[in-house]
Amino acid sequence: MSHTPLPSEAFVRALELSLPAIFTRAELPKLTGGFLNPKTVANMGQAGPPYRRTRRHALYEKASFLLWLRSYLLSDLKP
């Protein structure tokens, strides 16, 4: 059984440079290199990244998404 390593801080810093200011949930796989699945993020509910809903789309703001991603990765590292 192989274990996929979690993205490093370098991954988050690369996202800081590459993410647009606002993006949709559907764009997550493309923007994160497949790390985050839109359905998984949708199922996280309140534990997921903060978003705004407009029509049929969940929109994420870059800064708040990156704050959430850092805390999400840190919580995954706890035993």
N, C-alpha and C positions, 0 to 999 in steps of 0.2 A: 504494500500500500504506500503510494507516494504522498508526500505532504507538500502542498503548495505554499511557499513562503508568503507572508503578508508583505504588501508593498512597504517600502522604507520611506523615511522622511524625504528622500530624494524624489520619490514618486509624487508625493504631495507637492513638493516644490516645483516639479515639472508641470503639474496641473495648474499651479498658480500662474505659470507663464502661458499655458495653452488654453485654459478654459475661457469661453466668452463671458461677458458680464452677466448674461442671463441665458439659461438653456433649459430645454425640456427634459422630462424624465426619459422619453423615448431616445434621446441623444446620449444617454449615459454609457451604453456599451461602446459606442464610437469614441466618445471623449475620454473614457477611462481604460481603453484597450481591452474591453471585455471584463474588467474587474467587477463592475456592478451591473446586475441584471435589473431592468426596470420593474419587472413583476415582484422581485424580491424586495426592492426598495419600497414599492407600493404597499406590500404586505407588512412592512415595519411599522406603519402607522405613526404614532407619536414618537417612537424610538428612531424613526428615520430622519433624514434631513428636513429642515424647515422649508416649506414651499408655499406658493400662492397658486390658487386655482383660477384659471381663466378659460372659459368655455369648457373644452374637454381636455385641457392640458394642465399638467402640474409644472410650474415654472420654478426653477431654482436660481437663487442669486449666488454668485461666485463666492463671495466672502463668507457668508453663513454656511454654504455647502462645505467649504474647506475646513471651517471650524468643526462642523459635525464629523467630517471624515477623519480628522485627527483624533477626536475623542472616540469614534467608532473603532479605529485601529488600535488605540490604546486599550480599550475595554476588551478587545479580542486577545490581547497579550496577557491579560490577567488569568491566573490559574482557576 
